[in-house]
Amino acid sequence: MKHIAIALCALLLSGPAAAKEAPPSGGQAKDFKLTQTRDIQLDNGLTVTFIHYGKTPKVTLRLVTDTGNVDDNGKDAVSDISYQLLTEGTQTLSGKQIAEAAAEMGGQVNTSVGPNSSFLQMDVLSEFAPDAARLLADLAMHPKFAQGDLERAVTNFVRDLKVSKSQAQSQATEAFYQVVYGQHPYAKVFADEAKVQALTLEDVNAYIDTNLVAKRSHLYVSGQFDEGQAEQAIRQAFAAMRAGQTRTLDKPVMQADPSLVFIDRPQAPQSTIRIGLPVVDPSHPDYIGLAAMNTLLGGAFSSRITSNIREDKGYTYSPGSSVSPRVGAAIWYEAADVTAESTGPAIAEIIKEIKHLQTEAPPTAELDGFKNYMSGIYVLQNSSRTAIINQLWNLKSHGLPLSRLETYLQSVNALTPEQISALAAKYLPLEKMTLVVVGDPSVRSQLAEVPELKAIYKL
């Protein structure tokens, strides 16, 4: 009976009078302050950054290297396969022993490969920072590649590749990047299956010898740790790492003309859309404003395009726009999977929202809401050991100063509605956009019914 009485009391309190009470308004976003860091550089060129962060007795060591898919040089996926094999054994340790050693430190070894950079990482209990540094150095400097491990890695990679390439979203992204980036390595989204299967141990060894070198690498140590002990271990463990050469990467010659690509997917119940174009990269002064403009237009759940074609029209479930950066390049695009019968109308609504923002400044209250949203996301992007590393490497890779971290929110909050509208007009000219549609051939006729598409692509 006591529980029933409590429940009835709670029900009464949740009646009309209580329901109408307005929630408190959000507070003003605070400026971000970067935790203190210290850099050292070894004689071989390896840079090390120590970051004291958080109160949890753990530490992350990440060896980031200027190498990735752009360095495959015709040996498709050699970067992906090579980094995967780094955890399979060294000259003195088997893959099992590596995993056990990491587990005894309260962590594990991870690798990741991206278009521009890749990393080896360990996340361990604070007391094991020196041991983790020594194990990480062993993996990077003394790998031992076995034929059986290579064959297994290739088989797994090809299986996943086939699955990815069969999806409409992947096909649309691949076609879009090929048009926008042309002959540059950034254009290659998926590896060629035959080239992956042709990879040899010699290819893997050559890739690691050339690319996983000190002058291209940066070791980040983030968390709680004894800095003196960590530094001593790092200096000793990485002293003999090959110096190598720094990497030079040519900027892509971006597509400047409009292009329409239609990929037939017979009987597809929905169409997959990518529409966008090249924009400025993070090193440009307009980039922060561009990111804010994107967030309001299509980059958040409550953004204009999403509210239009998802909430109001019901054409799609999860559309979204993004600014996708690379070193020296970036693209803006809207992505959506829409019902087949609404392919043309959905694109028309996307275009309408772009034109609206270009010709009319958004209300101050609307922009302020997205500024608060971006401020909250920024806090999350700096709220862990690995997040801080991500941010610091992002600054380095784009040639930006550390002060950018602390001035970012100030720059966001200083943006005016008029600036947002001007940025949309400057960077999203419809007459230069690439449109990719993957869908049933019957939806082609819908494109010609959109006046802007008919004019741009001469339909």
LONU-597983 format. One record per residue (C-alpha): residue in three letters; chain; x, y, z. Coordinates in pm, whole numbers. Example, Ala and Ser with C-alpha at 12.3 -4.5 7.8 and 13.67 -1.06 7.14 Angstrom:
+------+-------+--------+--------+--------+
: rest : kette :      u :      v :      w :
+------+-------+--------+--------+--------+
:  ALA :     A :   1230 :   -450 :    780 :
:  SER :     A :   1367 :   -106 :    714 :
+------+-------+--------+--------+--------+
This chain:
+------+-------+--------+--------+--------+
: rest : kette :      u :      v :      w :
+------+-------+--------+--------+--------+
:  MET :     A :      0 :      0 :      0 :
:  LYS :     A :    286 :    234 :     77 :
:  HIS :     A :    420 :    194 :   -281 :
:  ILE :     A :     71 :    265 :   -424 :
:  ALA :     A :     43 :    583 :   -222 :
:  ILE :     A :    381 :    703 :   -341 :
:  ALA :     A :    286 :    630 :   -701 :
:  LEU :     A :    -41 :    821 :   -670 :
:  CYS :     A :    141 :   1116 :   -517 :
:  ALA :     A :    388 :   1118 :   -806 :
:  LEU :     A :    102 :   1103 :  -1055 :
:  LEU :     A :    -65 :   1405 :   -898 :
:  LEU :     A :    258 :   1601 :   -904 :
:  SER :     A :    298 :   1525 :  -1273 :
:  GLY :     A :    -38 :   1678 :  -1366 :
:  PRO :     A :   -106 :   1980 :  -1591 :
:  ALA :     A :     36 :   2241 :  -1356 :
:  ALA :     A :    370 :   2058 :  -1328 :
:  ALA :     A :    386 :   1973 :  -1699 :
:  LYS :     A :    365 :   2338 :  -1804 :
:  GLU :     A :    672 :   2443 :  -1610 :
:  ALA :     A :    932 :   2554 :  -1863 :
:  PRO :     A :   1275 :   2386 :  -1847 :
:  PRO :     A :   1567 :   2606 :  -1749 :
:  SER :     A :   1746 :   2771 :  -2039 :
:  GLY :     A :   2092 :   2653 :  -2133 :
:  GLY :     A :   2388 :   2838 :  -1991 :
:  GLN :     A :   2648 :   3029 :  -2188 :
:  ALA :     A :   2916 :   2800 :  -2327 :
:  LYS :     A :   3250 :   2840 :  -2150 :
:  ASP :     A :   3579 :   2889 :  -2330 :
:  PHE :     A :   3786 :   2577 :  -2370 :
:  LYS :     A :   4123 :   2572 :  -2196 :
:  LEU :     A :   4383 :   2327 :  -2321 :
:  THR :     A :   4555 :   2124 :  -2053 :
:  GLN :     A :   4929 :   2180 :  -2027 :
:  THR :     A :   5140 :   1989 :  -2278 :
:  ARG :     A :   5513 :   1942 :  -2327 :
:  ASP :     A :   5694 :   1842 :  -2646 :
:  ILE :     A :   6031 :   1679 :  -2693 :
:  GLN :     A :   6204 :   1558 :  -3007 :
:  LEU :     A :   6442 :   1264 :  -3034 :
:  ASP :     A :   6757 :   1282 :  -3245 :
:  ASN :     A :   6592 :   1069 :  -3516 :
:  GLY :     A :   6312 :   1323 :  -3559 :
:  LEU :     A :   6038 :   1154 :  -3356 :
:  THR :     A :   5824 :   1413 :  -3176 :
:  VAL :     A :   5670 :   1324 :  -2841 :
:  THR :     A :   5392 :   1515 :  -2664 :
:  PHE :     A :   5307 :   1462 :  -2298 :
:  ILE :     A :   4951 :   1554 :  -2196 :
:  HIS :     A :   4845 :   1532 :  -1834 :
:  TYR :     A :   4471 :   1479 :  -1846 :
:  GLY :     A :   4192 :   1351 :  -1621 :
:  LYS :     A :   4197 :   1175 :  -1286 :
:  THR :     A :   4150 :    812 :  -1390 :
:  PRO :     A :   4474 :    614 :  -1337 :
:  LYS :     A :   4507 :    527 :  -1705 :
:  VAL :     A :   4725 :    649 :  -1989 :
:  THR :     A :   4699 :    631 :  -2366 :
:  LEU :     A :   5007 :    606 :  -2586 :
:  ARG :     A :   4938 :    663 :  -2955 :
:  LEU :     A :   5208 :    657 :  -3224 :
:  VAL :     A :   5057 :    856 :  -3512 :
:  THR :     A :   5232 :    849 :  -3848 :
:  ASP :     A :   5191 :   1052 :  -4165 :
:  THR :     A :   5098 :    751 :  -4374 :
:  GLY :     A :   4781 :    585 :  -4491 :
:  ASN :     A :   4581 :    491 :  -4797 :
:  VAL :     A :   4735 :    776 :  -4997 :
:  ASP :     A :   5067 :    592 :  -4976 :
:  ASP :     A :   4946 :    262 :  -5123 :
:  ASN :     A :   5097 :    360 :  -5460 :
:  GLY :     A :   4916 :     99 :  -5665 :
:  LYS :     A :   4945 :   -170 :  -5395 :
:  ASP :     A :   4582 :   -138 :  -5291 :
:  ALA :     A :   4518 :   -182 :  -4916 :
:  VAL :     A :   4885 :   -243 :  -4835 :
:  SER :     A :   4854 :     23 :  -4564 :
:  ASP :     A :   4550 :   -144 :  -4408 :
:  ILE :     A :   4702 :   -492 :  -4421 :
:  SER :     A :   5042 :   -380 :  -4295 :
:  TYR :     A :   4906 :   -208 :  -3987 :
:  GLN :     A :   4684 :   -504 :  -3909 :
:  LEU :     A :   4986 :   -735 :  -3923 :
:  LEU :     A :   5187 :   -516 :  -3685 :
:  THR :     A :   4999 :   -675 :  -3394 :
:  GLU :     A :   5056 :  -1031 :  -3516 :
:  GLY :     A :   5418 :  -1062 :  -3405 :
:  THR :     A :   5760 :   -910 :  -3358 :
:  GLN :     A :   6107 :  -1062 :  -3379 :
:  THR :     A :   6074 :  -1178 :  -3016 :
:  LEU :     A :   5698 :  -1194 :  -2947 :
:  SER :     A :   5411 :  -1385 :  -3104 :
:  GLY :     A :   5072 :  -1230 :  -3157 :
:  LYS :     A :   4942 :  -1417 :  -2852 :
:  GLN :     A :   5229 :  -1290 :  -2638 :
:  ILE :     A :   5165 :   -933 :  -2754 :
:  ALA :     A :   4799 :   -959 :  -2655 :
:  GLU :     A :   4888 :  -1114 :  -2319 :
:  ALA :     A :   5150 :   -847 :  -2245 :
:  ALA :     A :   4898 :   -573 :  -2318 :
:  ALA :     A :   4631 :   -741 :  -2106 :
:  GLU :     A :   4870 :   -765 :  -1811 :
:  MET :     A :   4902 :   -385 :  -1831 :
:  GLY :     A :   4525 :   -352 :  -1815 :
:  GLY :     A :   4482 :   -271 :  -2181 :
:  GLN :     A :   4519 :   -377 :  -2542 :
:  VAL :     A :   4691 :   -285 :  -2867 :
:  ASN :     A :   4490 :   -110 :  -3138 :
:  THR :     A :   4570 :      5 :  -3489 :
:  SER :     A :   4386 :    234 :  -3728 :
:  VAL :     A :   4449 :    337 :  -4088 :
:  GLY :     A :   4305 :    646 :  -4256 :
:  PRO :     A :   4352 :    828 :  -4584 :
:  ASN :     A :   4630 :   1052 :  -4451 :
:  SER :     A :   4747 :    907 :  -4119 :
:  SER :     A :   4756 :    584 :  -3920 :
:  PHE :     A :   4838 :    485 :  -3567 :
:  LEU :     A :   4948 :    220 :  -3319 :
:  GLN :     A :   4793 :    267 :  -2976 :
:  MET :     A :   4792 :    124 :  -2625 :
:  ASP :     A :   4558 :    224 :  -2343 :
:  VAL :     A :   4692 :     93 :  -2011 :
:  LEU :     A :   4699 :    151 :  -1637 :
:  SER :     A :   4912 :    451 :  -1547 :
:  GLU :     A :   5190 :    253 :  -1377 :
:  PHE :     A :   5260 :     65 :  -1699 :
:  ALA :     A :   5331 :    368 :  -1919 :
:  PRO :     A :   5704 :    282 :  -1954 :
:  ASP :     A :   5628 :    -83 :  -2036 :
:  ALA :     A :   5367 :     21 :  -2291 :
:  ALA :     A :   5618 :    253 :  -2457 :
:  ARG :     A :   5866 :    -32 :  -2491 :
:  LEU :     A :   5604 :   -269 :  -2637 :
:  LEU :     A :   5481 :     -3 :  -2878 :
:  ALA :     A :   5837 :     58 :  -2998 :
:  ASP :     A :   5891 :   -315 :  -3048 :
:  LEU :     A :   5578 :   -339 :  -3263 :
:  ALA :     A :   5678 :    -41 :  -3477 :
:  MET :     A :   6048 :   -118 :  -3513 :
:  HIS :     A :   6075 :   -498 :  -3513 :
:  PRO :     A :   5767 :   -646 :  -3683 :
:  LYS :     A :   5779 :  -1002 :  -3806 :
:  PHE :     A :   5537 :  -1075 :  -4087 :
:  ALA :     A :   5429 :  -1433 :  -4162 :
:  GLN :     A :   5273 :  -1566 :  -4481 :
:  GLY :     A :   4986 :  -1730 :  -4298 :
:  ASP :     A :   4895 :  -1407 :  -4120 :
:  LEU :     A :   4908 :  -1218 :  -4448 :
:  GLU :     A :   4679 :  -1465 :  -4623 :
:  ARG :     A :   4427 :  -1451 :  -4338 :
:  ALA :     A :   4432 :  -1071 :  -4329 :
:  VAL :     A :   4382 :  -1051 :  -4707 :
:  THR :     A :   4093 :  -1298 :  -4697 :
:  ASN :     A :   3916 :  -1104 :  -4423 :
:  PHE :     A :   3976 :   -772 :  -4596 :
:  VAL :     A :   3842 :   -894 :  -4931 :
:  ARG :     A :   3532 :  -1039 :  -4765 :
:  ASP :     A :   3454 :   -708 :  -4598 :
:  LEU :     A :   3536 :   -523 :  -4921 :
:  LYS :     A :   3277 :   -722 :  -5116 :
:  VAL :     A :   3010 :   -647 :  -4859 :
:  SER :     A :   3090 :   -274 :  -4859 :
:  LYS :     A :   3097 :   -242 :  -5238 :
:  SER :     A :   2757 :   -413 :  -5268 :
:  GLN :     A :   2584 :   -137 :  -5071 :
:  ALA :     A :   2420 :    156 :  -5246 :
:  GLN :     A :   2564 :    405 :  -4999 :
:  SER :     A :   2916 :    285 :  -5071 :
:  GLN :     A :   2860 :    296 :  -5445 :
:  ALA :     A :   2734 :    653 :  -5423 :
:  THR :     A :   3025 :    767 :  -5209 :
:  GLU :     A :   3279 :    603 :  -5438 :
:  ALA :     A :   3131 :    764 :  -5748 :
:  PHE :     A :   3112 :   1104 :  -5579 :
:  TYR :     A :   3478 :   1096 :  -5466 :
:  GLN :     A :   3595 :    979 :  -5808 :
:  VAL :     A :   3432 :   1278 :  -5974 :
:  VAL :     A :   3540 :   1536 :  -5718 :
:  TYR :     A :   3899 :   1421 :  -5661 :
:  GLY :     A :   3979 :   1302 :  -6013 :
:  GLN :     A :   4318 :   1131 :  -6040 :
:  HIS :     A :   4430 :   1208 :  -5684 :
:  PRO :     A :   4462 :    916 :  -5435 :
:  TYR :     A :   4177 :   1072 :  -5234 :
:  ALA :     A :   3946 :    957 :  -5512 :
:  LYS :     A :   4003 :    592 :  -5427 :
:  VAL :     A :   3744 :    485 :  -5172 :
:  PHE :     A :   3768 :    109 :  -5224 :
:  ALA :     A :   4061 :   -114 :  -5304 :
:  ASP :     A :   4074 :   -335 :  -5613 :
:  GLU :     A :   4013 :   -694 :  -5505 :
:  ALA :     A :   4270 :   -843 :  -5740 :
:  LYS :     A :   4540 :   -602 :  -5622 :
:  VAL :     A :   4470 :   -685 :  -5258 :
:  GLN :     A :   4497 :  -1056 :  -5328 :
:  ALA :     A :   4828 :   -998 :  -5506 :
:  LEU :     A :   4995 :   -840 :  -5201 :
:  THR :     A :   5314 :  -1011 :  -5084 :
:  LEU :     A :   5527 :  -1006 :  -4770 :
:  GLU :     A :   5777 :   -800 :  -4966 :
:  ASP :     A :   5509 :   -538 :  -5028 :
:  VAL :     A :   5422 :   -521 :  -4659 :
:  ASN :     A :   5786 :   -497 :  -4549 :
:  ALA :     A :   5859 :   -227 :  -4806 :
:  TYR :     A :   5556 :    -23 :  -4696 :
:  ILE :     A :   5654 :    -34 :  -4327 :
:  ASP :     A :   6023 :     35 :  -4396 :
:  THR :     A :   5937 :    342 :  -4604 :
:  ASN :     A :   5648 :    490 :  -4411 :
:  LEU :     A :   5658 :    393 :  -4043 :
:  VAL :     A :   5958 :    612 :  -3965 :
:  ALA :     A :   6048 :    868 :  -3700 :
:  LYS :     A :   6039 :   1186 :  -3911 :
:  ARG :     A :   5682 :   1109 :  -4009 :
:  SER :     A :   5565 :   1007 :  -3662 :
:  HIS :     A :   5439 :   1170 :  -3345 :
:  LEU :     A :   5398 :    987 :  -3014 :
:  TYR :     A :   5128 :   1121 :  -2783 :
:  VAL :     A :   5114 :   1024 :  -2415 :
:  SER :     A :   4783 :   1133 :  -2262 :
:  GLY :     A :   4637 :   1072 :  -1916 :
:  GLN :     A :   4780 :   1016 :  -1570 :
:  PHE :     A :   5146 :    902 :  -1565 :
:  ASP :     A :   5492 :    967 :  -1426 :
:  GLU :     A :   5638 :   1191 :  -1693 :
:  GLY :     A :   5999 :   1132 :  -1598 :
:  GLN :     A :   5970 :    755 :  -1615 :
:  ALA :     A :   5771 :    770 :  -1938 :
:  GLU :     A :   6021 :   1002 :  -2106 :
:  GLN :     A :   6317 :    786 :  -2007 :
:  ALA :     A :   6151 :    472 :  -2143 :
:  ILE :     A :   6051 :    645 :  -2467 :
:  ARG :     A :   6399 :    786 :  -2529 :
:  GLN :     A :   6554 :    444 :  -2482 :
:  ALA :     A :   6292 :    243 :  -2670 :
:  PHE :     A :   6257 :    470 :  -2976 :
:  ALA :     A :   6617 :    590 :  -3009 :
:  ALA :     A :   6693 :    337 :  -3282 :
:  MET :     A :   6376 :    398 :  -3485 :
:  ARG :     A :   6455 :    465 :  -3850 :
:  ALA :     A :   6460 :    839 :  -3921 :
:  GLY :     A :   6329 :    806 :  -4276 :
:  GLN :     A :   6197 :   1099 :  -4478 :
:  THR :     A :   5905 :   1332 :  -4429 :
:  ARG :     A :   5615 :   1292 :  -4671 :
:  THR :     A :   5518 :   1541 :  -4938 :
:  LEU :     A :   5161 :   1518 :  -5061 :
:  ASP :     A :   5037 :   1695 :  -5370 :
:  LYS :     A :   4711 :   1883 :  -5333 :
:  PRO :     A :   4434 :   1743 :  -5550 :
:  VAL :     A :   4307 :   1930 :  -5853 :
:  MET :     A :   3942 :   1946 :  -5757 :
:  GLN :     A :   3648 :   1911 :  -5995 :
:  ALA :     A :   3520 :   2259 :  -6079 :
:  ASP :     A :   3242 :   2169 :  -6325 :
:  PRO :     A :   2899 :   2021 :  -6252 :
:  SER :     A :   2860 :   1649 :  -6301 :
:  LEU :     A :   2569 :   1407 :  -6284 :
:  VAL :     A :   2624 :   1035 :  -6222 :
:  PHE :     A :   2335 :    787 :  -6219 :
:  ILE :     A :   2408 :    429 :  -6111 :
:  ASP :     A :   2137 :    180 :  -6200 :
:  ARG :     A :   2014 :    -38 :  -5914 :
:  PRO :     A :   1711 :   -216 :  -6065 :
:  GLN :     A :   1404 :   -253 :  -5843 :
:  ALA :     A :   1565 :    -55 :  -5560 :
:  PRO :     A :   1287 :     66 :  -5327 :
:  GLN :     A :   1489 :    379 :  -5245 :
:  SER :     A :   1740 :    608 :  -5409 :
:  THR :     A :   2073 :    699 :  -5255 :
:  ILE :     A :   2173 :   1061 :  -5312 :
:  ARG :     A :   2502 :   1248 :  -5281 :
:  ILE :     A :   2509 :   1613 :  -5384 :
:  GLY :     A :   2799 :   1846 :  -5312 :
:  LEU :     A :   3127 :   1999 :  -5421 :
:  PRO :     A :   3482 :   2089 :  -5308 :
:  VAL :     A :   3519 :   2351 :  -5035 :
:  VAL :     A :   3807 :   2496 :  -4833 :
:  ASP :     A :   4005 :   2274 :  -4595 :
:  PRO :     A :   4055 :   2332 :  -4218 :
:  SER :     A :   4360 :   2553 :  -4273 :
:  HIS :     A :   4143 :   2823 :  -4437 :
:  PRO :     A :   4007 :   3114 :  -4226 :
:  ASP :     A :   3651 :   3043 :  -4350 :
:  TYR :     A :   3649 :   2681 :  -4236 :
:  ILE :     A :   3494 :   2737 :  -3891 :
:  GLY :     A :   3217 :   2947 :  -4040 :
:  LEU :     A :   3167 :   2685 :  -4311 :
:  ALA :     A :   3126 :   2417 :  -4044 :
:  ALA :     A :   2869 :   2629 :  -3861 :
:  MET :     A :   2679 :   2696 :  -4183 :
:  ASN :     A :   2676 :   2322 :  -4255 :
:  THR :     A :   2547 :   2241 :  -3906 :
:  LEU :     A :   2250 :   2473 :  -3949 :
:  LEU :     A :   2179 :   2362 :  -4306 :
:  GLY :     A :   2202 :   1985 :  -4280 :
:  GLY :     A :   2462 :   1875 :  -4027 :
:  ALA :     A :   2244 :   1822 :  -3720 :
:  PHE :     A :   1924 :   1633 :  -3641 :
:  SER :     A :   1729 :   1959 :  -3612 :
:  SER :     A :   1894 :   2120 :  -3917 :
:  ARG :     A :   1690 :   2268 :  -4199 :
:  ILE :     A :   1729 :   1997 :  -4463 :
:  THR :     A :   1671 :   1720 :  -4209 :
:  SER :     A :   1363 :   1890 :  -4067 :
:  ASN :     A :   1229 :   1937 :  -4419 :
:  ILE :     A :   1279 :   1604 :  -4593 :
:  ARG :     A :   1263 :   1384 :  -4282 :
:  GLU :     A :   1017 :   1545 :  -4043 :
:  ASP :     A :    791 :   1744 :  -4275 :
:  LYS :     A :    794 :   1540 :  -4596 :
:  GLY :     A :    880 :   1191 :  -4471 :
:  TYR :     A :   1103 :   1124 :  -4773 :
:  THR :     A :   1390 :    975 :  -4573 :
:  TYR :     A :   1486 :    853 :  -4228 :
:  SER :     A :   1840 :    978 :  -4169 :
:  PRO :     A :   1967 :   1245 :  -4410 :
:  GLY :     A :   2263 :   1463 :  -4326 :
:  SER :     A :   2522 :   1698 :  -4467 :
:  SER :     A :   2887 :   1717 :  -4370 :
:  VAL :     A :   3215 :   1887 :  -4442 :
:  SER :     A :   3460 :   1602 :  -4499 :
:  PRO :     A :   3822 :   1722 :  -4470 :
:  ARG :     A :   4148 :   1577 :  -4594 :
:  VAL :     A :   4493 :   1728 :  -4569 :
:  GLY :     A :   4488 :   2009 :  -4825 :
:  ALA :     A :   4131 :   1946 :  -4937 :
:  ALA :     A :   3770 :   1914 :  -4824 :
:  ILE :     A :   3425 :   1854 :  -4967 :
:  TRP :     A :   3071 :   1945 :  -4862 :
:  TYR :     A :   2790 :   1708 :  -4946 :
:  GLU :     A :   2437 :   1615 :  -4848 :
:  ALA :     A :   2365 :   1242 :  -4821 :
:  ALA :     A :   2020 :   1086 :  -4813 :
:  ASP :     A :   1844 :    760 :  -4883 :
:  VAL :     A :   1496 :    854 :  -5004 :
:  THR :     A :   1198 :    654 :  -5121 :
:  ALA :     A :   1221 :    591 :  -5495 :
:  GLU :     A :    905 :    785 :  -5576 :
:  SER :     A :   1034 :   1092 :  -5390 :
:  THR :     A :   1380 :   1110 :  -5549 :
:  GLY :     A :   1314 :   1422 :  -5753 :
:  PRO :     A :   1104 :   1598 :  -5487 :
:  ALA :     A :   1367 :   1530 :  -5218 :
:  ILE :     A :   1646 :   1680 :  -5430 :
:  ALA :     A :   1422 :   1977 :  -5504 :
:  GLU :     A :   1374 :   2037 :  -5131 :
:  ILE :     A :   1748 :   2011 :  -5065 :
:  ILE :     A :   1810 :   2272 :  -5335 :
:  LYS :     A :   1532 :   2492 :  -5196 :
:  GLU :     A :   1693 :   2494 :  -4849 :
:  ILE :     A :   2034 :   2578 :  -4995 :
:  LYS :     A :   1893 :   2869 :  -5196 :
:  HIS :     A :   1690 :   2991 :  -4900 :
:  LEU :     A :   1998 :   3011 :  -4679 :
:  GLN :     A :   2197 :   3180 :  -4955 :
:  THR :     A :   1942 :   3457 :  -5001 :
:  GLU :     A :   1809 :   3508 :  -4649 :
:  ALA :     A :   2007 :   3529 :  -4325 :
:  PRO :     A :   1882 :   3288 :  -4058 :
:  PRO :     A :   1709 :   3427 :  -3748 :
:  THR :     A :   1948 :   3505 :  -3464 :
:  ALA :     A :   1767 :   3269 :  -3227 :
:  GLU :     A :   1803 :   2980 :  -3472 :
:  LEU :     A :   2174 :   3043 :  -3522 :
:  ASP :     A :   2229 :   3077 :  -3146 :
:  GLY :     A :   2073 :   2736 :  -3095 :
:  PHE :     A :   2319 :   2577 :  -3336 :
:  LYS :     A :   2608 :   2765 :  -3178 :
:  ASN :     A :   2514 :   2609 :  -2843 :
:  TYR :     A :   2490 :   2270 :  -3011 :
:  MET :     A :   2837 :   2308 :  -3163 :
:  SER :     A :   2976 :   2422 :  -2828 :
:  GLY :     A :   2839 :   2111 :  -2660 :
:  ILE :     A :   2981 :   1884 :  -2928 :
:  TYR :     A :   3317 :   2056 :  -2890 :
:  VAL :     A :   3323 :   1975 :  -2520 :
:  LEU :     A :   3266 :   1608 :  -2604 :
:  GLN :     A :   3544 :   1621 :  -2863 :
:  ASN :     A :   3786 :   1723 :  -2590 :
:  SER :     A :   3657 :   1510 :  -2304 :
:  SER :     A :   3886 :   1207 :  -2306 :
:  ARG :     A :   4250 :   1109 :  -2340 :
:  THR :     A :   4207 :    997 :  -2700 :
:  ALA :     A :   3989 :   1296 :  -2788 :
:  ILE :     A :   4266 :   1535 :  -2688 :
:  ILE :     A :   4511 :   1338 :  -2902 :
:  ASN :     A :   4270 :   1355 :  -3196 :
:  GLN :     A :   4247 :   1730 :  -3165 :
:  LEU :     A :   4620 :   1786 :  -3133 :
:  TRP :     A :   4698 :   1568 :  -3434 :
:  ASN :     A :   4425 :   1739 :  -3635 :
:  LEU :     A :   4590 :   2075 :  -3568 :
:  LYS :     A :   4933 :   1944 :  -3664 :
:  SER :     A :   4818 :   1775 :  -3983 :
:  HIS :     A :   4649 :   2094 :  -4105 :
:  GLY :     A :   4930 :   2325 :  -3993 :
:  LEU :     A :   4721 :   2504 :  -3731 :
:  PRO :     A :   4846 :   2654 :  -3402 :
:  LEU :     A :   4755 :   2515 :  -3059 :
:  SER :     A :   4570 :   2839 :  -2988 :
:  ARG :     A :   4304 :   2725 :  -3237 :
:  LEU :     A :   4169 :   2490 :  -2969 :
:  GLU :     A :   4110 :   2774 :  -2727 :
:  THR :     A :   3979 :   3027 :  -2980 :
:  TYR :     A :   3746 :   2787 :  -3164 :
:  LEU :     A :   3436 :   2855 :  -2955 :
:  GLN :     A :   3502 :   3228 :  -2963 :
:  SER :     A :   3511 :   3211 :  -3342 :
:  VAL :     A :   3187 :   3011 :  -3355 :
:  ASN :     A :   3001 :   3241 :  -3119 :
:  ALA :     A :   3119 :   3553 :  -3307 :
:  LEU :     A :   2950 :   3443 :  -3631 :
:  THR :     A :   2655 :   3652 :  -3745 :
:  PRO :     A :   2346 :   3542 :  -3941 :
:  GLU :     A :   2464 :   3752 :  -4235 :
:  GLN :     A :   2800 :   3574 :  -4239 :
:  ILE :     A :   2630 :   3235 :  -4242 :
:  SER :     A :   2419 :   3332 :  -4540 :
:  ALA :     A :   2720 :   3477 :  -4722 :
:  LEU :     A :   2918 :   3157 :  -4667 :
:  ALA :     A :   2636 :   2949 :  -4813 :
:  ALA :     A :   2632 :   3172 :  -5119 :
:  LYS :     A :   3011 :   3164 :  -5152 :
:  TYR :     A :   3075 :   2792 :  -5106 :
:  LEU :     A :   2758 :   2616 :  -5223 :
:  PRO :     A :   2699 :   2736 :  -5582 :
:  LEU :     A :   2446 :   2493 :  -5730 :
:  GLU :     A :   2589 :   2531 :  -6079 :
:  LYS :     A :   2915 :   2364 :  -5968 :
:  MET :     A :   2773 :   2070 :  -5775 :
:  THR :     A :   2819 :   1701 :  -5843 :
:  LEU :     A :   2505 :   1489 :  -5807 :
:  VAL :     A :   2520 :   1112 :  -5769 :
:  VAL :     A :   2204 :    901 :  -5760 :
:  VAL :     A :   2196 :    526 :  -5709 :
:  GLY :     A :   1850 :    388 :  -5778 :
:  ASP :     A :   1604 :    219 :  -6008 :
:  PRO :     A :   1633 :    341 :  -6369 :
:  SER :     A :   1270 :    454 :  -6358 :
:  VAL :     A :   1355 :    745 :  -6128 :
:  ARG :     A :   1577 :    911 :  -6388 :
:  SER :     A :   1278 :   1094 :  -6531 :
:  GLN :     A :   1217 :   1262 :  -6194 :
:  LEU :     A :   1548 :   1449 :  -6217 :
:  ALA :     A :   1440 :   1638 :  -6528 :
:  GLU :     A :   1134 :   1761 :  -6338 :
:  VAL :     A :   1357 :   1960 :  -6101 :
:  PRO :     A :   1417 :   2296 :  -6278 :
:  GLU :     A :   1763 :   2351 :  -6130 :
:  LEU :     A :   1881 :   2002 :  -6227 :
:  LYS :     A :   1742 :   2042 :  -6577 :
:  ALA :     A :   1933 :   2366 :  -6621 :
:  ILE :     A :   2262 :   2258 :  -6461 :
:  TYR :     A :   2294 :   1914 :  -6618 :
:  LYS :     A :   2114 :   1992 :  -6945 :
:  LEU :     A :   1850 :   1723 :  -6888 :
+------+-------+--------+--------+--------+
